[in-house]
Amino acid sequence: GFTLHSYGVAGKRPKRHFQPDVVLSDFAELRAHTFDQVWLCVSSPALRDGFIERLHQACITASIWVTFQPRPTDRDYLVQTAIPSDRLVTGMVNFIAYRAPLPGEDLGPEGVAYFIPPWSMTKFSGEDELLVSAVALALQRGHGALAGSVVPDAMVAALWAHGVLLPFAIALESLHWSLHEMQNNQAVVDLVRNSVVDLQIALEQQTGVPPGKWRYVQKPWFWTAALFAAPHATA
């Protein structure tokens, strides 16, 4: 197990210790168990390490497979490798997490720190809506802070979110992860906003989906309000 450090709107919450019921480390052990769902929680590059076909054979009883990888071609790779498309559910990660503590942080035991934005939903999509709903329901039953929802295309939803968050994260990293420094650096804020506008134009051309609510992030007032609220939301 390991320690979980949770951040919330009201500040840091008490740390928790995550203790799994069982940890399986080879395919022979997997074959001795049955699974309702298999969630793939590795990176896009790790997904291509050649284990998917063996994993599918070891977990052949699983009726649902869930992919959280952000690369648009990941779902196609899984279907071409082993996973039937009608049993594959696409998920969108809606939280931020990192190995903690970072240099200079005083969090206590080593573990994982995470932040779930208020009112955010973990979005899921797939060919069989009943299976997609089963995944969303399993998430809601497992952890009250994470809510699941069914959407037409979780990958498109993820692309729009990444088109906003990645320029912001890159800029924040360049400022030593200081929201205060970003608040006082209008040139960087303008660069982030212009990058987001360019990305949204490209995404609309690529996906054929208009920005919808994401169009508001093109407005200067949005970034003024967001940077004012962010230190309070992540305190």
C-alpha positions in Angstrom: 0.0 0.0 0.0 0.9 3.7 0.0 -0.2 7.0 1.4 -2.7 9.3 -0.5 -2.5 13.0 0.1 -5.8 14.7 -0.9 -6.1 18.4 -1.8 -9.6 20.0 -1.8 -11.2 23.4 -1.9 -11.1 23.7 1.9 -7.4 22.9 2.0 -5.5 19.7 2.6 -7.7 16.8 3.8 -6.4 14.2 6.2 -4.1 11.7 4.5 -5.3 8.2 3.8 -3.4 4.9 3.5 -4.4 2.9 0.4 -4.1 -0.9 1.0 -5.1 -3.1 -1.9 -6.8 -6.4 -1.2 -4.4 -8.3 -3.4 -1.4 -7.5 -5.7 -0.8 -9.9 -8.7 2.5 -9.6 -10.5 2.4 -12.3 -13.2 0.0 -13.8 -15.7 -0.2 -17.2 -14.0 -1.6 -15.5 -10.9 -4.2 -13.6 -13.0 -5.6 -16.8 -14.5 -6.6 -18.0 -11.0 -9.0 -15.1 -10.6 -12.1 -13.9 -12.4 -12.7 -10.2 -13.2 -15.8 -8.2 -14.1 -13.8 -5.2 -15.3 -10.2 -4.6 -16.2 -9.0 -0.9 -16.1 -5.8 -0.1 -18.0 -4.1 2.6 -15.9 -0.7 2.8 -17.6 0.8 5.5 -20.0 0.2 5.4 -23.7 3.9 4.3 -24.4 3.6 1.6 -21.7 0.4 0.3 -23.4 2.6 -0.8 -26.3 5.0 -2.9 -24.3 3.6 -6.1 -25.8 1.6 -7.3 -22.8 -2.0 -6.6 -23.9 -2.6 -9.9 -25.7 -1.3 -11.9 -22.8 -3.3 -9.8 -20.3 -6.4 -10.4 -22.3 -5.8 -14.2 -22.4 -5.2 -14.2 -18.6 -8.4 -12.1 -17.9 -10.6 -13.7 -20.6 -13.6 -13.7 -18.2 -13.7 -9.9 -18.0 -16.7 -8.6 -19.9 -15.5 -4.9 -19.7 -12.1 -3.3 -20.5 -11.5 0.3 -19.7 -8.8 2.5 -21.3 -7.7 5.8 -19.8 -4.8 6.4 -22.1 -4.9 9.9 -23.7 -3.4 9.2 -27.2 -6.2 9.2 -29.8 -4.9 6.0 -31.4 -4.8 4.0 -28.2 -8.3 2.6 -28.6 -7.6 1.4 -32.1 -4.4 -0.2 -30.9 -6.2 -2.2 -28.2 -8.9 -3.3 -30.7 -6.3 -4.4 -33.2 -4.3 -6.2 -30.6 -6.8 -8.2 -28.6 -9.8 -6.3 -27.0 -13.2 -6.6 -28.8 -14.4 -3.1 -29.6 -17.9 -3.7 -28.1 -16.3 -4.6 -24.7 -14.0 -1.6 -24.6 -14.9 1.6 -22.7 -13.0 4.8 -23.1 -12.4 6.9 -20.0 -11.1 10.4 -19.4 -9.0 11.1 -16.3 -10.5 14.2 -14.5 -8.0 14.7 -11.7 -4.3 15.7 -11.2 -1.9 13.4 -9.3 1.8 13.2 -8.7 4.4 11.3 -6.7 4.7 13.2 -3.4 6.3 15.0 -1.8 7.9 17.3 -4.4 11.1 19.2 -3.3 10.2 21.7 -0.6 6.8 20.1 0.2 6.0 19.0 3.8 3.4 16.4 3.3 4.6 13.6 5.6 5.1 10.0 4.3 6.0 9.5 0.6 3.0 8.6 -1.5 0.7 10.1 -4.1 -0.9 13.6 -3.9 -4.0 14.3 -5.9 -6.5 17.0 -6.6 -10.1 16.4 -7.9 -11.5 19.7 -9.3 -14.9 20.6 -7.9 -17.9 19.5 -10.0 -15.7 17.5 -12.4 -16.9 14.3 -13.9 -15.0 11.2 -15.1 -16.4 10.8 -18.6 -16.9 7.4 -20.3 -18.0 6.3 -23.7 -18.2 3.2 -25.8 -20.3 1.1 -28.2 -22.5 -0.5 -25.6 -24.1 2.1 -23.4 -25.0 -0.6 -20.8 -21.4 -1.5 -20.3 -20.4 2.2 -20.2 -23.1 2.8 -17.5 -21.8 -0.1 -15.5 -18.3 1.4 -15.4 -19.6 4.8 -14.3 -21.6 3.2 -11.6 -18.7 1.1 -10.3 -16.6 4.3 -10.0 -19.4 6.1 -8.1 -19.8 3.2 -5.7 -16.0 2.9 -5.1 -15.2 6.5 -4.2 -17.7 9.2 -3.4 -15.4 12.0 -4.6 -15.3 10.6 -8.1 -18.4 10.8 -10.2 -18.8 9.1 -13.5 -20.9 10.2 -16.5 -21.7 8.8 -19.9 -20.9 11.0 -22.9 -20.9 10.4 -26.7 -17.1 10.5 -27.0 -14.8 10.6 -24.0 -11.7 10.9 -26.2 -13.0 14.1 -27.8 -13.9 15.5 -24.4 -10.4 14.7 -23.2 -8.8 16.4 -26.2 -10.7 19.6 -25.5 -9.7 19.5 -21.8 -6.0 18.8 -22.7 -6.1 21.7 -25.2 -6.6 24.0 -22.2 -4.7 22.3 -19.4 -1.5 21.5 -21.2 -0.5 25.1 -22.2 -1.4 26.2 -18.7 0.7 23.5 -17.1 3.7 24.2 -19.4 3.5 27.9 -18.5 3.1 27.2 -14.8 6.1 24.9 -14.9 8.2 27.6 -16.5 7.2 29.8 -13.5 8.3 27.2 -10.9 4.7 26.2 -10.4 3.8 29.5 -8.8 0.3 30.7 -9.4 1.3 34.0 -7.8 4.0 34.5 -10.4 1.6 33.8 -13.2 -1.0 36.3 -11.8 1.7 39.0 -12.1 3.0 38.0 -15.5 0.5 39.2 -18.1 2.8 38.3 -21.0 2.7 34.6 -20.0 -1.1 34.7 -19.5 -1.5 36.1 -23.0 0.8 33.5 -24.4 -1.3 30.7 -22.8 -4.5 32.2 -24.0 -3.3 32.5 -27.6 -1.9 29.0 -27.5 -5.3 27.7 -26.3 -7.1 29.6 -29.1 -4.7 28.0 -31.7 -5.2 24.6 -30.2 -9.0 24.9 -30.2 -9.0 25.9 -33.9 -7.0 22.8 -34.7 -9.1 20.5 -32.5 -12.4 21.7 -34.1 -10.9 21.0 -37.6 -9.6 17.6 -36.4 -12.7 16.4 -34.6 -15.5 18.3 -36.2 -16.8 19.2 -32.8 -17.2 22.9 -31.8 -15.7 24.1 -28.5 -19.0 24.5 -26.7 -18.3 25.6 -23.1 -14.6 25.6 -23.8 -15.0 28.8 -26.0 -15.0 30.8 -22.8 -11.3 30.1 -22.2 -10.6 32.2 -25.2 -11.7 35.3 -23.3 -9.2 37.4 -21.3 -11.7 37.7 -18.4 -11.7 33.9 -18.0 -8.0 33.8 -17.2 -8.3 36.8 -14.8 -11.1 35.0 -12.9 -9.4 31.6 -13.1 -6.1 32.8 -11.8 -7.8 34.7 -9.0 -9.8 31.6 -7.9 -7.1 28.9 -8.4 -5.0 29.6 -5.3 -8.2 29.3 -3.2 -9.4 26.1 -5.0 -6.0 24.3 -4.5 -5.0 25.6 -1.1 
